[in-house]
Amino acid sequence: MTIIIDPQSSGIAGNMIIGALVDLGANQDELKEIMETSAEQFGKVNVTFKKVVKHGIASTFCHVEMLEHKHSTSYLEFIQKIEELDIDEKVKRTSIKVFERIAKAESKVHGKSLDEVHFHEVGASDAVADVIGSIYAYYSLNLDNHKIIGLPIAVGGGRVKTAHGTIPVPAPAVIEILKDAKMVGGPVDRELATPTGSAIYCEICDEIKEFIPLIKPKKVAYGAGRKDFDHPNVLRIIESTDISESDRIDVIETNIDHLTGEEIGYLFDRLMDEGASDVSITPIIMKKNRQGSLLKVISARKNRDHLIDIIFKETGSLGIRIAPNLHRGIAKREFVKKEFDIAGKTFGVTFKIAYVNGEIISSRPEYEDLKRIAKECDLPLRKVKEMIQ
């Protein structure tokens, strides 16, 4: 499944993302509770959801009313408060990454280090509710298991008043955050892209495209903005069945002849943990009949340079080969969790299901789940696999 985030019409803001994700199926009662509770350390908020119609388009409006505004805080103090929140660890870690994007943009604009950055609008309770609410909804819909594509953001124009005075639109921090994305001015003389919304967007999108790729739309959701314009002030999210059977990858290779088996195993695990799509190590015969290994890493473009840096540091290699922008035929995948009764206990097993043209071509249980069951039940791994087929 592919998710399209479409901010081409009216830009993006945290509450618009939340509204669209509720329209897509996120539980608004759960969101209200976690948003209000998480924001308490920064000031009380009241969160409400309602259906509205924006120029003929029915959408969900998330209103975050700030009941209390506390003084601005430093970035380090701010993050410490986020760390102390009693929320799901994945939600917390990703929310911190969003705030880090904002802080880095602020530090660049103001010429300060992260230690010196103070949050004003971004550190307010409503912004905290927006970020944590968006990320909570993202994980609650399992969107982290699917590809998310963003389209260009309409950023508006004109000027806006901030804690630093009147500044041009888009705000300098917004431009910093959107450096790796795509944006376009207009279509109104107002601010359409907020730092909070832009940072959330950049954090959860896997790829930014100019146009919608070849897909089969399955469900369309709309999140409403607060302002009214001469056009629908909505953020659109499209849930689709992806019928494109290829993507683009980079292949990284190098020969290894001086690492031990343990060191190669460590390198394998680290590359996977740091974002490699796949890693393989093949025995080879090198110059002067030396035995060695061929390390081959498949990487998305955004992770390539980081993975190359790791390989250089871990192997001391003098040269790494890169085959960029290769086409790869792929089957579309989704993850489905099923429950099985084994040895008197109930276990959840995640299956990776692959599709080609809408037909299932494979359904395989995840190895880590099988290993856990085998250990807990003291059964051979092969036997566990037979029991859940």
Stockholm file with secondary structure:
# STOCKHOLM 1.0

chainA/1-389         MTIIIDPQSSGIAGNMIIGALVDLGANQDELKEIMETSAEQFGKVNVTFKKVVKHGIASTFCHVEMLEHKHSTSYLEFIQKIEELDIDEKVKRTSIKVFERIAKAESKVHGKSLDEVHFHEVGASDAVADVIGSIYAYYSLNLDNHKIIGLPIAVGGGRVKTAHGTIPVPAPAVIEILKDAKMVGGPVDRELATPTGSAIYCEICDEIKEFIPLIKPKKVAYGAGRKDFDHPNVLRIIESTDISESDRIDVIETNIDHLTGEEIGYLFDRLMDEGASDVSITPIIMKKNRQGSLLKVISARKNRDHLIDIIFKETGSLGIRIAPNLHRGIAKREFVKKEFDIAGKTFGVTFKIAYVNGEIISSRPEYEDLKRIAKECDLPLRKVKEMIQ
#=GR chainA/1-389 SS CEEEEECTTTCBCHHHHHHHHHHHTCCHHHHHHHHHHHHGGGCCEEEEEEEEEETTEEEEEEEEEECCCCCCEEHHHHHHHHHTSCSCHHHHHHHHHHHHHHHHHHHHHHTCCGGGCEESSTTSHHHHHHHHHHHHHHHHTTGGGSEEEECCEEEECSEEEETTEEEESSCHHHHHHTTTSCEEEBSSSSBCBCHHHHHHHHHHCSEECSSCCSEEEEEEEEEECSSCCSSCCEEEEEEEEECCCEEEEEEEEEEECSCCHHHHHHHHHHHHHTTCSEEEEEEEECGGGCEEEEEEEEECHHHHHHHHHHHHHHHCCSCCEEEEEEEEECCEEEEEEEEEEETTEEEEEEEEEEEETTEEEEEEECHHHHHHHHHHHTCCHHHHHHHTC
#=GC SS_cons         CEEEEECTTTCBCHHHHHHHHHHHTCCHHHHHHHHHHHHGGGCCEEEEEEEEEETTEEEEEEEEEECCCCCCEEHHHHHHHHHTSCSCHHHHHHHHHHHHHHHHHHHHHHTCCGGGCEESSTTSHHHHHHHHHHHHHHHHTTGGGSEEEECCEEEECSEEEETTEEEESSCHHHHHHTTTSCEEEBSSSSBCBCHHHHHHHHHHCSEECSSCCSEEEEEEEEEECSSCCSSCCEEEEEEEEECCCEEEEEEEEEEECSCCHHHHHHHHHHHHHTTCSEEEEEEEECGGGCEEEEEEEEECHHHHHHHHHHHHHHHCCSCCEEEEEEEEECCEEEEEEEEEEETTEEEEEEEEEEEETTEEEEEEECHHHHHHHHHHHTCCHHHHHHHTC
//
